[in-house]
Amino acid sequence: MDVVPASDCPPPRPEPARPAAPERLDPARLPFTAAAVDRDGIERELRDVRAVAAQEPGTLVLVLAGGLAPVAGEDLLLVPAEGLPPGPADPRHPEVYLGRTTAGGVPGARVLLRPVPGLAQETGATAPGQDLLAAVARHAAADGAPPLRWAGLRELGPVLPPEDAALLVAAQSVGLWHRDHPRCPQCGGPTDVVRSGWARRCPHDESLHFPRTDPAIIVAVSDGDPDPARERLLLGRSALWRGNRFSTFAGFVEPGESLEQAVVREVSEETGLVVGDVHYLGSQPWPFPRSLMLGCRAVVRSGAAAPDGQEILELRWFTRAQLLAAARDGSVTLPGKVSIAHALIEHWLGQALPESTW
């Protein structure tokens, strides 16, 4: 057989160009992700640190009342544990050892969570946790700090110092898990709080249960036009939202799915479009009540955009100029800074969005 010289062989066909992967989101600009809590995981696993920490000088307490946190000025109010009343004896609102923090006092101070079911309207000490709430108010007044107020994580997330926000996210997440899962999923019996508040054990079958986190994708979908002035972003209006609120698309990752498969499925279900070139950009804990939002970008490959009529009622395409104009004149309301959706839209847009009331 004749051997064809390599110089006579046709050159290999070049592979089709693929769009470059977009840069990741900057964690420092995402609410809840710019700092982390030292959760003291080894010690809390070896022994129940709650009683030890309560007696240790310098330990601080974060009181959550119905999901609202005490704030003085622009800082989370952490109260010294010494002399502070215990929380109500409620198995759905137990005390939790959160770890160590640089926020609110001496670096490395231990922090305990003491949740209260709600901000009691009654003034008597018989209301659940009322004595604890009264002690927080007294501390705020005695400390000479700005006036005490109670606010939720959605409001506080974008404005708290990063260390405070990280602490509050951890407290909110584990607190809501205790509230919603006080019983054994196997036998239905009440469980005991163990491991410093980070697990529950069934006294009947000895099964051990831990706080759950539900992964969910959230994706910015574009048409992929190579001209930035012509490229369009697709946004949808959810059936749960009033008015002219539009955002990116999101949904939970189902069992047996990869992140990319969940993106393709959710976009197809909600918009009728098939997407490809899925790129992971970053993540954000979303403790409402227990999600981890996995932010992505994707490009439309085929299909015609049509809302599913159940979850999504309306779809709109925007060029960058159109999106900015709509956000500025109020004809479209986009997600606020507390959400990773805001960061995904800004990442595609290439500049900051106007302030939003959402």
N, C-alpha and C positions, 0 to 999 in steps of 0.2 A: 504494500500500500504506500502511495506517495505521501510524504510528510510535507505539509504546507508550512513554509517558514513563518515564524511568528510575525515578521514584518509585513507579510502579505495578509494576515488575518484582519478582518474588519474590527475597528475599535468597539469595545463593549458599549451597549446603549446606556446612557446615564439614567440613573433612577430618577423618577419624578421628584421635583423639589417639594419638600414638606414645610409647612410654616414653622418657624422657630417657636420653641416653647416659650410662653410668656414668663416673665420674671415672677417670683413668688411675692405674695403680699408681705409687707413689713410687719412682723408681730408687734413691734413697738407702737404701731398706729392702730392696732385692733383693740377694742375694749376687751378686758379680761385676760389678755395674753401678754402684756408687756412685762409682767413680773410673776413670780411663782412663790407659793407658800412653802416653807420648809415644814413638811408634814410630820417630820420626826417618825418616819414609818417603822423603823426597827424597834424603837423603844415602845411605841404604842402597840406593837404586835406581841412583845414579850410580857407586858403587864398592862393592867388598866391604869393609865396615867391620870385619870380624871381626879380621883381623890387626892393623889399626891400633889398634882398641880394646884389644886384649890388651896392647899396649905402652904405652898411655896411662895416666899416673898417675891414680889415682882410679877406674879401671874396676872394676866389681864382677862377680862370677860367681854365677849360680844353678845349682847342681848338682841335677839330678833323677835319682834312682836308681830305675829301674823304676816311674816315675810318682810316687814319694814324694819329698817336699821336706824339707830340713833346717829345723828350727824350734828356736829358742832362746827359751824363755818363750812369749810371745804373738806373736813376730815371726818373719818369714821370715829365715833366715840367709843373707846375701849375703857372699861371701868376696872380699877383694881379689884381683884378677887377678895382681898382681905376684908372681912366684915360684910360682904355682899350676901343678901339672902339667896337661898337656892331657888331654882326654877320650880314650877309646879310639878307634882309627882304624876306625870302623864307619860305612859309608855310610848305614845306617838310623838312626844316632844322631849326626848331625853337630852341630857347634857352630853356634849361631844368635845373631845380634845382635838383642836384644830391644828396644833403644831406650834412652831415658833415663828415670830414675825419681827420685822424691823419697823413696823408701823405702830404708831400710837404710844411710843415709850422707848424703853431700853432695847437696843438691838438684841435679838435672840430670846425675847421674853416669851414665855408660854402663853397660849391663848385658849380659852375655853368658850364654847358656844353654849348659851343658855336660852333656849327658845321658849316663847310664850305663845299660846294659841292665837291671841289677838290683842289689839290695843283695847283693853277693857274700858268701857264708858263709865263704869261705876267708880266711885271714889273710895269705897270701903275696902278693907284688907281682905274681905272674903272672896273677891273676884280672883280668878286664877292668875297668879303671877303679878297681881297688882302691887304687892309689896316690893317686888323686884323692879318693876317699872318706876315706882316712886323713888327707889334708891338711885336709879340711873338719873332721874330728874334732879335729885338732890346733889349728886356728884357733879352734874353739869353746871348747876348754879354755884356750887362751892368752888369749882375750879376756875371761875371767872372767865369761862369760855364764851364764845358767841351763843346766842339763844339755841336751845335744843330743838331739833325738829326730827320727825320720823319720815323716812322716804324709802322707796323701793329701788331695786337694782336697775330697772330699766331707766330710771331718772339718774341714778348715781353713777352707773357704769362709765359714761363718757367723761365725768368731771372729777371723780375721786382720784387721788394719787394711785399709781399702779399697784403698790403693795396693799393698800386698803381695798382696792377693787378685787384683787386676787383672793384676799381673805374672805371678803363678802361672798364671792362666787362659790368658794368651797363650803362656806357655812350654809348658804342657800341650798346648794345641791344636796348635801348630806342631810340637812334638816327636812327637806321635802321628801327624801326617800324614807326616812323614819316615819313621817306623817302618813305616807301612803302604803307602807308595807310593814305593819306591826305584827302580822300573822305569818305563820309558816305556809308556804305555797304547797307543801306536800300533805300536811294533815289538817291545816286550818287553825291550829292552836296558837295562842299568843306566844311570842318569842321573847327571849331575854337579850338585852343590849350587852355586847361584849366588845373586846379589843378596843377599848377607849372610845367606844361609840361608832366604830367603823365596821361593825358586823353585828348580826343578830343570830342567836342560836336557839333552836327549838329544844325545849327540855324533854320532849317526848321521843323524838327520833334522832336527836343529836345532830341534825343537819345544820350546816352553817350557811348563812346568806349574807351577801355583800351588796353595797350600793350599786345600782345598775346605771349604765350610760347607753343611750340609744344613738348610734351613728346615723347621721342624716346628710345627704348631699345638698348643696345649694350651688346653682350654676348660672353663669352669665353666658347667654347664647347669642352669637353673632352670625352674620351671613358670610363672614370671611373675606369680604372684598379687599383686595390688596391696597386700594387707595383709602387712606384713613379718612378722607373727607366724604367718601361714599359709603364706607362700611357702616352697617346698621346693627343695633342691639335690639333684641326682642325682649319686651317686658310684658308681664301679665297682671291682670287685676283679679284677685281672689274673690271667691264667693263670700268669704268671711269679712271682707273689708267694705266699708262704706266710702262713698265719695269717689275721688279720682286717684286712689292709691294704686301705684304700680310698682312691681318689684321683679327680681329674678325668680327662678323656679327652684323648688325644693321638695324633698321627700325623703322618707326613711329608707335606709339600706335594708333590704329584706334578706332573710336567711339564705345562704348559698350564693350571694351576689358579691362581686367585686365592686369597688368604688366606681370604676368606669361603666360597668354594666348597669349600676343603679342610675347613673347619669343618663345613659341612653334610654333606659326604660321610662324614667320619670318624664323626660322631655317628650318622648313619643306619646305617652299617655295624656299629658296635659296640653300639648300643642299640635300633635299629629306630624311632627317633624322628626327626621332621623338625623342625629348628630354624630360627628366623629372628632378626631383630634382633641380628645379630652385631656386636659392638663390640670393637675392638682396645683392649687395656688397657696393654700394655707387653711388653718382651722381655727375654730373659736368655740369654747364651751358655751352652752346656751342652757342655763339652769331654769328653764320654764316648761317642764320641771327638770329634765335630765338628758338633754341632747348634747351631742358633739357635732357641730356643723362643719362639714368638710367642703371648703370652697373650691370651685373649679371654673374653667372656661371651656367652651365647646363650640364647634363650627357646624353649621347646617350642611348636610350632604344631600338630602332629598326631602321631598314632601311639600305640602302646602300648609301654611300655618292656619290652624282652626282651633279655637278653645274647646275643651272637652265639655263645657256647659255644666259641669258638676263642681270641680275644684276651681277652675279658671273660667271666668265669664267673658273676658275681653283680652285680646292681644293687640299690641301696637309695636311697630318698628320705628326706631329712632336713629337718625344720623347723630353724630356728636353735636352738631350745631342745633339740630332740632331738640335734642334732649336738654341741652343747656337752656334754650329759650323756653321750653315748657316748664322746666324747674323754676326758672326765674319769674315767669309770669303767673305761676300757680296753677296752670291748667293741668299739671301732673304733680302729685305729691310722691316723693321718693323716700325710701327708708332712712331713718335717722342714724346718727353715728354709733348708736349702741349695737347695731346689727352688722354682721359681716356682709350682708347684701349691699350696704352702703359702700363698703370697701371694694367689693367686686365691681360695682358700677363705676366708682372713681378710677379703679385700676384700668378698666376698658377706656374710659373717657380720657384719661391722661391728665386730669386736673381736678381740683376740688369742686365739690357740688355746693350750691347755695345751702344755707341752713334750712332744715326741715322741721315742721311741727309734728311729724310722725314719731 
